[in-house]
Amino acid sequence: MLALQIGKEVSYSEIGQKLGMSHSTISKYIDLLEKCFIVFKLRSFLKNPRREISKSVKVFFYDLGMNALIQTFTPLNLRTDTDTLWENFCIVERKKLNNALQKRVKQFFYRTFTGEEVDYVEEYSNIIEGYEFKYSKYKIKQPKNFISNYNPSDVKCINKENWFEFLV
């Protein structure tokens, strides 16, 4: 069920309901998967609790091969989850890069109640950077509230043509 929710906010209650388990049991299982370095969580970037979603998490796999659990082996150009797989790949590789460089970075995603969203936010040394992940070259709509509230230069779109600069 986690593989089907990559790149989306995960509802422990929904997973628990479908599996006949409690919210707390699901939370403990995901925590165990995180401690075993199978998954990692991104929490929501929260500076203004009245406008931003605070309790949500996104769960990603360290090993993208785990997505084989959903048994979708169609070519990438025919898949409906290409962008979420791309997002998982970019975030996990960026996480590895930051660790290798010993760069202490806080990692988040951003979403407001009005639906404005940034796939990935890094915060370090009072600098905030935002990123959107689209596998194909795609012009993104800049999230106005995020930019006006947190002053990043912009939100960069990482795609298959410019990923190298993001991950090196």
N, C-alpha and C positions, 0 to 999 in steps of 0.2 A: 504494500500500500504506500510505503514511503517513496518507492521508485516512481509511482504514478503522480506523486505530488512534488517532484523536484522543481524548484524555482517558484513554487507557490507557497503561500502560508499554510502551515500544517495545523490541522485541528485535531488535538489529542482526543477530544470527545467524539468526533466523527469516526476516527479510526477505532476507538474503543467500542463504539456502538456497533460498527460493522463486524468486529471480531468478538463481540460479547464480553468485553473486558471493561474495567473501570478506567476513567481518565488517569488516575494516579498510577495504575499498572502500566499503561502505555507510556506515561512519562518516565517511569523507572526503566522500561525496556529501551527507550530512546537514549536515556542517560547512560545505560550500560553499553549500547552501541557506540556512543560518543567516547566513553572511556576506553573502549577497545579499538579506537581509531578506525571505525568503519564509516561513521557519519560525523558531521560537525554541524553546529547550528549557527545561524545568523540571527541575531536579535534585531528588533526594530530600532532605528535611530530615533531617539526621543529627547527633544529639548522643549517641546511645547505640547504637554499632555492633552490639552483641550482640542487640538487639531490633528494630532498624529496618533496613529494606532500603536498602542504600547505593549500589549501582551503577546503579540504574534511572534512566531519564529518561522524561519525557513530551514529545512533540513537538506543537506547535500551529502553526497557520497564522496569519500576520498578516492575510491576506485570506481571509475565510470562503468567498468564491466559489471558492476552490481545492477546496473539498469537492465541487464539481461534477464533479471527476475520477471520483467513484464513480458518477456518473449516476443519482442517486436524486433525483427531482424531485416526489415525492409530497408532499401537504400536511403541514405540520409536525405536526399532531395525529395523523397516521397513521404517522409515521416512528418507527423504533426507536432512532435516534441523536439524538433531540431534546435530551436532557440533555447529551450530549457537545458538540453544537453550541453549546448555551447556555453550557457551561463555557468553550469556546474563545472565544466572544464576550466574556464577562465578563472573562476573564483578559487578553485582548489590549487591551480598552478600559481596564482598570485599569492596565495597563502604560503605555498612552499618557497617562493621567491623571497617573501618578506622574512620567513624564518631563516633561510640561508644567509640573508644579509643582516640578520639579527636586528631587523627593523621592528620596533615595537608599535604595531598598528592595531587600532581597534577597528573591527569590521562589523558592518551593519547592512541592513537594507532600509529603505525609507518609503513610507506610504502614509497618506493622509486619509481622513474619512471621506474626502471628496474624490478620492481615486488617484490623486497625483502620486507618482511612484518613481523611485530610482532603484535599479536592481542591486547595486552594490555601492556602499559608502565606506571610505577609509578616513579615519581621523588619527592624526599624529602631529605632535608638536604644534597644536592649535591650528593645524591645516586640515581642511575638509575637502575631499575630492569625491565626485560622484561619477558612476559609470553605468551605462546601459549596454546590454549584450544582445546583439542581433547577428546571427550567422551570416546573412547576406548583407551587402552594403545597403544601408537604410538610413535615411535622415530622421532623427528623432525629434520630438517636440520637447523643447527645453522646459523643465519643471519650474515654473515661475516662483512658486512659494519657497521651494527648496533653495533656489538661487538667491532670492531676496532675503531670506532668513539666515542663511549660513555662509553666504559670500564665497562659494567656490567660483573659480573663473568661468566654468561651464560644466555641463555634464557631458562626458565624452562617450561616444558610441564605439564599442569595441566589436569589430567584425573580423571575418576571415582575411581581410586585406591589411588590417593594421594591428593585429593581435601581438605581433612580435615586439613592438615598442612597449606594450603593456606588461609583457611577461619576461622582459630582459632587463 
